[in-house]
Amino acid sequence: MEILDICALPIPWKRPGYAKRGSHIFVYDQQKKEKAQTKWLLRGQYGGAILTVPIHMNIIFYLPIPKSTSKKKRREMNLGLISAMHKPDVDNLVKFYMDCMTDVIYMDDAQVVDLHAQKKYADNPHVLISFSPLNEKEVADYEEMKEQSKNINPIAWEDNDCY
């Protein structure tokens, strides 16, 4: 299992930007600089080969505690008693870091078949990523399950008794 610690404020994914110049509309990546910096940090910590197998991944986003928080609440947040239920959304955080890990950790983010993500509060914001390739038995089971799923006949909506 590999563990990477990105000591920076967690960054959520943003939609692409649009600019109109004359009669042309251009689409651009608003986070090009942040992605390049994050990839540089990832390359600095991960010295292994790019993975080409299915992967398990856990990501914990440690968000900053608001400055106006009382000492009692700050202690509770650091202990994990108060959940981080504000923006940014966990799916946007995951999207940004999964994009950054492409061509650094793995070939394509579709290789991540098991993902667990959490948001927590901390005095020192950072992102903790742990991942491991599936072992040979898990890969064989995964491939067998993929083959079996090709043989499953989906039930037509009219035949479904759920309603």
GUKOL-891003 format. One record per residue: residue number from 1; residue in three letters; chain; x negated, y, z negated of N, C-alpha, C in turn. Coordinates in Angstrom, 3 decimals, decimal comma. Each point is the difference from the previous one (the first is absolute). Last residue first. Layout:
% GUKOL-891003
 num residuo cadena       nX       nY       nZ      caX      caY      caZ       cX       cY       cZ
 NUM     ALA      A        X        Y        Z        X        Y        Z        X        Y        Z
...
% end
This chain:
% GUKOL-891003
 num residuo cadena       nX       nY       nZ      caX      caY      caZ       cX       cY       cZ
 163     TYR      A   43,017   -1,626    9,097    0,996    1,083   -0,141    1,284   -0,495   -0,584
 162     CYS      A   -3,935   -2,753    1,051   -0,332    0,953   -1,050    1,096    1,034   -0,233
 161     ASP      A   -0,703   -3,971    3,187    1,070    0,015   -0,984   -0,230    1,011   -1,107
 160     ASN      A   -1,479   -0,686    5,522   -0,492    0,243   -1,350    1,173    0,140   -0,968
 159     ASP      A    0,065   -0,543    4,903    0,071   -1,246   -0,775   -0,396    0,203   -1,464
 158     GLU      A   -0,147    3,541    3,249    1,392   -0,446   -0,073    0,145   -1,241   -0,886
 157     TRP      A   -4,325    1,830    0,996    0,743    0,787   -0,980    1,426   -0,485   -0,149
 156     ALA      A   -3,828   -3,473    1,408    0,676    1,142    0,621    0,827    0,726   -1,049
 155     ILE      A   -4,513   -2,794   -1,038    1,453   -0,147   -0,032    0,614    1,251    0,615
 154     PRO      A   -5,001   -2,160    1,170    0,722    1,000   -0,791    1,506   -0,206    0,112
 153     ASN      A   -3,955   -3,710    0,322    1,021    0,633    0,828    0,750    1,017   -0,852
 152     ILE      A   -5,198   -2,136   -0,275    1,248    0,287   -0,712    0,950    0,713    0,941
 151     ASN      A   -4,623   -1,252    0,963    0,987   -1,026    0,291    1,351    0,246   -0,675
 150     LYS      A   -3,936    2,741   -0,620    0,333    0,090    1,423    1,122   -0,971    0,365
 149     SER      A   -1,972    0,053   -4,351    0,982    1,075    0,166    0,391    0,184    1,462
 148     GLN      A   -3,393   -3,118   -1,243    1,329   -0,473   -0,367    1,055    1,077    0,222
 147     GLU      A   -4,534    1,124    0,689    0,451   -0,947    1,023    1,412   -0,477   -0,293
 146     LYS      A   -2,066    2,747   -3,206    0,253    0,765    1,221    0,539   -0,897    1,102
 145     MET      A   -1,429   -2,031   -3,971    1,260    0,696   -0,220    0,370    0,838    1,228
 144     GLU      A   -4,163   -2,114   -0,004    1,068   -1,007    0,107    1,366    0,661   -0,167
 143     GLU      A   -3,804    2,673   -0,654    0,138   -0,339    1,423    1,127   -1,012    0,213
 142     TYR      A   -1,084    1,111   -4,443    0,544    1,171    0,685    0,245   -0,297    1,480
 141     ASP      A   -2,185   -3,244   -2,633    1,415    0,090   -0,371    0,683    1,153    0,732
 140     ALA      A   -4,636   -0,409    0,539    0,670   -1,132    0,663    1,499    0,032   -0,292
 139     VAL      A   -2,635    3,156   -2,232    0,032    0,325    1,431    0,736   -1,106    0,758
 138     GLU      A   -0,808   -0,712   -4,543    1,036    1,019    0,181    0,126    0,396    1,467
 137     LYS      A   -3,439   -2,986   -1,154    1,298   -0,654   -0,165    1,129    1,001    0,221
 136     GLU      A   -4,434    1,661    0,074    0,283   -0,858    1,160    1,361   -0,679   -0,091
 135     ASN      A   -0,397    4,595   -2,622   -0,918   -1,132    0,098    0,463   -0,923    1,127
 134     LEU      A    0,760    5,375    0,037    0,646   -1,230   -0,427   -1,013   -1,136    0,089
 133     PRO      A   -1,910    4,868   -0,857    0,569   -0,800    1,088    0,688   -1,226   -0,581
 132     SER      A   -0,345    4,655   -2,717   -0,722   -1,250    0,235    0,634   -0,719    1,172
 131     PHE      A   -0,183    5,092   -3,139    0,496   -0,841    1,084   -0,837   -1,259    0,085
 130     SER      A    1,167    5,072   -2,838   -0,613   -1,321   -0,073    0,621   -0,853    1,104
 129     ILE      A   -0,489    5,537   -1,689    0,439   -0,957    1,010   -0,711   -1,318   -0,230
 128     LEU      A    1,209    5,134   -2,379   -0,677   -1,282   -0,231    0,597   -1,023    0,969
 127     VAL      A   -0,419    5,700   -0,630    0,716   -1,108    0,619   -0,826   -1,258   -0,189
 126     HIS      A    0,572    5,054   -2,842   -0,790   -0,818    0,921    0,881   -1,106    0,563
 125     PRO      A   -0,226    4,485   -3,944    0,686   -0,624    1,132   -0,963   -0,760    0,898
 124     ASN      A   -0,106    1,234   -5,291   -0,890    0,056    1,162    0,690   -0,684    1,179
 123     ASP      A    2,416    0,254   -3,927   -0,709    1,280   -0,103   -0,940    0,200    1,180
 122     ALA      A    4,465   -2,981    0,592   -1,322   -0,092   -0,618   -0,601    1,396   -0,076
 121     TYR      A    4,843   -3,256    1,467   -0,627    1,263   -0,359   -1,374   -0,263   -0,601
 120     LYS      A    2,655   -3,085    3,829   -0,155    0,216   -1,439   -0,589    1,387   -0,208
 119     LYS      A    2,287   -3,657    3,982   -0,399    1,371   -0,311   -0,057    0,110   -1,517
 118     GLN      A   -0,443   -4,427    3,695    0,539    0,652   -1,193   -0,463    1,446   -0,038
 117     ALA      A    0,415   -4,910    3,395   -0,443    1,377   -0,207    0,698    0,598   -1,215
 116     HIS      A   -1,183   -4,853    3,082    0,600    0,488   -1,238   -0,556    1,396   -0,241
 115     LEU      A    0,309   -4,073    4,170   -0,371    1,332   -0,442    0,749    0,354   -1,273
 114     ASP      A   -1,266   -3,993    4,034    0,464    0,084   -1,384   -0,507    1,322   -0,557
 113     VAL      A   -1,006   -1,109    4,421    1,242   -0,771   -0,100    0,590    0,020   -1,404
 112     VAL      A   -3,578    2,609    3,569    0,373    0,020   -1,418    1,370   -0,653   -0,118
 111     GLN      A   -1,918    0,736    4,270   -0,623   -1,144   -0,672    0,343   -0,061   -1,480
 110     ALA      A    1,219    3,602    3,002    0,947   -1,118    0,058   -0,574   -1,248   -0,678
 109     ASP      A   -2,484    4,097    0,742    0,710   -0,084   -1,278    1,095   -1,065    0,001
 108     ASP      A   -4,673   -0,297    2,822    1,330    0,583    0,155    0,749   -0,143   -1,319
 107     MET      A   -4,648   -1,137    0,294    0,208    0,429    1,384    1,323    0,761    0,160
 106     TYR      A   -2,704    0,075   -4,763    0,653   -0,979    0,873    0,194    0,590    1,391
 105     ILE      A   -2,584    2,382   -3,195    0,208   -1,215   -0,786    0,551   -1,112    0,894
 104     VAL      A   -1,017    3,938    2,216   -1,005    0,053   -1,070    0,059   -1,301   -0,794
 103     ASP      A    3,049    0,989    3,601   -1,348    0,040    0,581   -1,104    0,234   -1,032
 102     THR      A    4,556    1,116   -1,977   -0,092   -0,622    1,319   -1,377    0,276    0,589
 101     MET      A    1,544    1,954   -4,122   -0,744   -1,257   -0,121   -0,125   -0,746    1,326
 100     CYS      A    2,545    4,102   -0,474   -1,429    0,266   -0,191   -0,829   -1,285   -0,065
  99     ASP      A    4,764   -0,236    0,243   -0,549    0,534    1,253   -1,504    0,212   -0,110
  98     MET      A    2,239   -1,222   -3,880   -0,032   -1,142    0,917   -0,558    0,438    1,354
  97     TYR      A    0,725    3,318   -3,236   -1,185   -0,810   -0,308   -0,094   -1,245    0,882
  96     PHE      A    3,793    2,914    0,517   -1,234    0,745    0,245   -1,229   -0,890   -0,208
  95     LYS      A    4,285   -1,788   -1,061   -0,178    0,183    1,445   -1,327    0,701    0,321
  94     VAL      A    1,407   -0,433   -4,545   -0,477   -1,267    0,559   -0,321    0,161    1,483
  93     LEU      A    2,024    3,632   -2,142   -1,360   -0,182   -0,504   -0,618   -1,257    0,614
  92     ASN      A    4,485    0,805    0,892   -0,844    0,924    0,750   -1,453   -0,054   -0,464
  91     ASP      A    3,224   -2,600   -2,304   -0,161   -0,514    1,363   -0,863    0,928    0,858
  90     VAL      A    1,184    1,222   -4,489   -1,022   -1,048    0,047   -0,204   -0,528    1,422
  89     ASP      A    1,582    5,086   -1,017    0,582   -1,340    0,018   -1,107   -1,039    0,174
  88     PRO      A   -1,038    4,838   -2,341    0,254   -0,627    1,285    0,555   -1,410   -0,145
  87     LYS      A    2,206    2,639   -2,966   -0,708   -0,096    1,277   -1,490    0,067   -0,259
  86     HIS      A    2,710   -1,942   -4,049    0,145    1,190    0,832   -0,739   -0,209    1,315
  85     MET      A    0,246   -2,915   -4,061    1,164   -0,110    0,877    0,214    1,252    0,840
  84     ALA      A   -3,446   -2,827   -3,410   -0,169    1,109    0,945    1,119   -0,083    1,036
  83     SER      A    0,237   -1,867   -5,293   -0,289   -0,321    1,400   -0,112    1,263    0,851
  82     ILE      A   -0,950   -1,159   -5,378    0,828    0,855    0,853   -0,432   -0,249    1,441
  81     LEU      A   -2,207   -2,406   -3,228    1,355   -0,067   -0,550    0,977    0,861    0,789
  80     GLY      A   -4,988   -0,722    0,425    0,919   -0,639    0,945    1,417   -0,125   -0,521
  79     LEU      A   -4,115    2,186   -1,872    0,230   -1,382   -0,431    0,947   -0,749    0,943
  78     ASN      A   -0,940    4,618    0,679   -1,266   -0,727    0,127    0,135   -1,467   -0,391
  77     MET      A    3,701    2,850   -0,638   -0,254   -0,176    1,434   -1,278   -0,786    0,231
  76     GLU      A    1,094    1,211   -4,416    0,932   -1,018    0,492   -0,213   -0,280    1,483
  75     ARG      A   -2,469    3,504   -1,945   -0,462   -1,278   -0,559    0,877   -1,144    0,518
  74     ARG      A    1,343    4,343    1,102   -1,238   -0,331    0,719   -0,532   -1,353   -0,465
  73     LYS      A    3,670    1,881   -2,284    0,396   -0,577    1,292   -1,222   -0,415    0,809
  72     LYS      A   -0,846    2,172   -4,065    0,696   -1,262   -0,269    0,378   -0,688    1,312
  71     LYS      A   -1,902    4,327    0,165   -1,005   -1,011   -0,365    0,644   -1,366   -0,222
  70     SER      A    2,500    3,329    3,387   -0,414    0,040   -1,405   -0,996   -1,119   -0,289
  69     THR      A    0,646    2,404    4,897    0,445   -1,137   -0,804   -0,539    0,104   -1,422
  68     SER      A   -0,816    2,865    4,044    0,939    0,478   -1,020    0,483   -1,106   -0,939
  67     LYS      A   -2,928   -0,769    3,836   -0,702    0,777   -1,030    0,923    0,438   -1,130
  66     PRO      A    0,710   -4,599    2,978    0,238    1,444    0,098   -0,618    0,752   -1,188
  65     ILE      A   -2,119   -4,527    1,824    1,036    0,365   -0,961    0,204    1,508    0,126
  64     PRO      A   -1,818   -3,271    4,093   -0,345    0,924   -1,091    1,199    0,287   -0,896
  63     LEU      A   -0,580   -4,781    2,551    0,348    1,379    0,317   -0,358    0,916   -1,166
  62     TYR      A   -1,356   -5,020    2,068   -0,007    0,731   -1,264    0,173    1,476    0,325
  61     PHE      A    1,042   -4,886    2,573   -0,233    1,427    0,193    0,113    0,685   -1,357
  60     ILE      A   -1,014   -5,232    1,974    0,548    0,794   -1,099   -0,411    1,448    0,239
  59     ILE      A    0,424   -5,013    2,875   -0,438    1,393   -0,019    0,677    0,690   -1,177
  58     ASN      A   -1,173   -5,224    2,371    0,611    0,739   -1,104   -0,559    1,414    0,039
  57     MET      A    0,335   -4,655    3,546   -0,496    1,315   -0,386    0,815    0,575   -1,146
  56     HIS      A   -1,402   -4,647    3,481    0,765    0,437   -1,183   -0,548    1,374   -0,375
  55     ILE      A   -0,294   -2,434    5,108   -0,585    0,607   -1,200    1,062    0,248   -1,068
  54     PRO      A   -1,455   -2,945    5,069    1,020    0,594   -0,864   -0,587    0,409   -1,360
  53     VAL      A   -3,545   -0,014    3,923    0,935   -0,992   -0,545    1,092    0,702   -0,802
  52     THR      A   -4,096    1,890    1,975    0,915   -0,340    1,104    1,044   -1,023   -0,437
  51     LEU      A   -3,843    4,069   -2,085    0,765   -1,240   -0,140    0,951   -0,201    1,173
  50     ILE      A   -4,925    2,565   -0,429    1,415    0,283    0,211    0,758   -1,324    0,009
  49     ALA      A   -4,552    0,276   -2,834    0,447   -0,034    1,399    1,492    0,324    0,068
  48     GLY      A   -2,813    2,005   -4,181    0,266   -1,278    0,642    0,422    0,143    1,450
  47     GLY      A   -0,972    3,346   -3,614   -1,084   -0,319    0,912    0,217   -1,285    0,764
  46     TYR      A    2,626    4,147   -2,967    0,186   -1,345    0,553   -1,085   -0,257    1,031
  45     GLN      A    0,121    4,176   -2,305    0,209   -0,998   -1,055    0,114   -1,422    0,535
  44     GLY      A   -0,619    3,846    2,872   -1,051    0,082   -1,013    0,123   -1,063   -1,074
  43     ARG      A    3,339    0,562    3,353   -1,206   -0,625    0,564   -1,144   -0,007   -1,006
  42     LEU      A    3,962    2,287   -1,213    0,227   -1,454    0,053   -1,232   -0,724    0,531
  41     LEU      A   -0,031    4,727    0,005   -0,059   -0,515   -1,369    0,173   -1,521   -0,032
  40     TRP      A    0,548    2,114    4,145   -1,404    0,112   -0,407   -0,180   -0,543   -1,415
  39     LYS      A    4,361    0,372    1,656   -0,705   -1,108    0,659   -1,476    0,000   -0,395
  38     THR      A    2,556    3,612   -1,480    0,372   -1,217   -0,727   -0,684   -1,216    0,615
  37     GLN      A   -0,578    4,160    2,158   -0,663    0,008   -1,314    0,295   -1,277   -0,776
  36     ALA      A    2,219    0,629    4,113   -1,435   -0,197    0,240   -0,762   -0,046   -1,333
  35     LYS      A    4,586    1,039   -0,135   -0,198   -1,403    0,364   -1,479   -0,297    0,215
  34     GLU      A    1,250    4,472   -0,820    0,159   -0,814   -1,211   -0,229   -1,480    0,288
  33     LYS      A   -0,046    3,002    3,691   -1,144    0,236   -0,880    0,073   -0,876   -1,266
  32     LYS      A    3,665   -0,085    3,057   -1,201   -0,544    0,633   -1,224    0,122   -0,932
  31     GLN      A    5,028    1,043   -0,342   -0,890   -0,488   -1,050   -1,297   -0,574    0,542
  30     GLN      A    3,761    1,698    2,635   -0,217    1,046   -0,995   -1,052   -0,398   -1,039
  29     ASP      A    0,746   -1,455    5,268   -0,054   -0,595   -1,333   -0,348    1,092   -0,998
  28     TYR      A    2,667    0,776    4,849   -1,314   -0,131   -0,631    0,141   -0,571   -1,406
  27     VAL      A    2,540    1,243    5,179    0,172   -0,701   -1,266   -1,393   -0,185   -0,598
  26     PHE      A    2,306    3,620    3,822   -1,093   -0,855   -0,448    0,353   -0,618   -1,344
  25     ILE      A    2,481    2,443    4,581    0,124   -0,295   -1,428   -1,089   -1,000   -0,357
  24     HIS      A    0,760    3,915    4,200   -0,416   -1,323   -0,485    0,197   -0,116   -1,510
  23     SER      A    0,565    3,945    2,925    1,109   -0,923    0,232   -0,312   -1,415   -0,484
  22     GLY      A   -2,538    3,881   -2,285    0,561    0,165    1,335    1,200   -0,910    0,157
  21     ARG      A   -1,926   -1,429   -3,901   -0,898    0,939    0,666    0,456    0,115    1,436
  20     LYS      A    1,674   -2,111   -5,097    0,384    0,320    1,368   -0,967    1,053    0,523
  19     ALA      A    0,011   -4,136   -4,001   -0,332    1,363    0,382    0,395    0,214    1,455
  18     TYR      A    0,566   -3,628   -4,629    0,319    0,314    1,388   -0,349    1,465    0,256
  17     GLY      A   -1,388   -4,373   -3,709    0,393    1,382    0,272    0,251    0,191    1,484
  16     PRO      A    0,584   -4,640   -3,240   -0,847    0,735    0,936    0,528    1,418    0,216
  15     ARG      A    0,923   -2,289   -4,735    0,421   -0,189    1,391   -0,956    0,747    0,925
  14     LYS      A   -1,820   -1,752   -4,733    0,855    1,058    0,552    0,367   -0,348    1,432
  13     TRP      A   -1,815   -2,686   -4,879    0,030    0,105    1,453    0,933    1,136    0,399
  12     PRO      A   -2,534    0,093   -4,856    1,106   -0,649    0,724   -0,119    0,224    1,499
  11     ILE      A   -3,844   -0,249   -4,116    0,521    0,783    1,122    1,158   -0,749    0,664
  10     PRO      A   -2,952    0,307   -5,082    0,713   -0,819    0,993    0,691    0,875    1,045
   9     LEU      A   -4,488    1,550   -2,563    1,439    0,122   -0,143    0,696   -0,863    1,054
   8     ALA      A   -4,789   -1,620   -1,412    0,552    1,218    0,593    1,500   -0,004   -0,234
   7     CYS      A   -3,804   -3,683   -0,327    0,107    1,037   -1,027    0,393    1,331    0,631
   6     ILE      A    0,420   -5,412    1,108   -0,154    1,263    0,712    0,290    1,118   -0,993
   5     ASP      A   -1,425   -5,412   -0,140    0,541    1,094   -0,802   -0,291    1,305    0,714
   4     LEU      A    0,324   -5,758    0,959   -0,491    1,303    0,427    0,678    1,069   -0,841
   3     ILE      A   -0,995   -5,707    0,174    0,672    1,105   -0,686   -0,669    1,297    0,429
   2     GLU      A    0,565   -5,643    1,592   -0,709    1,277    0,093    0,815    1,066   -0,727
   1     MET      A   -0,379   -5,679   -0,247    0,845    1,182    0,000   -0,890    1,245    0,000
% end
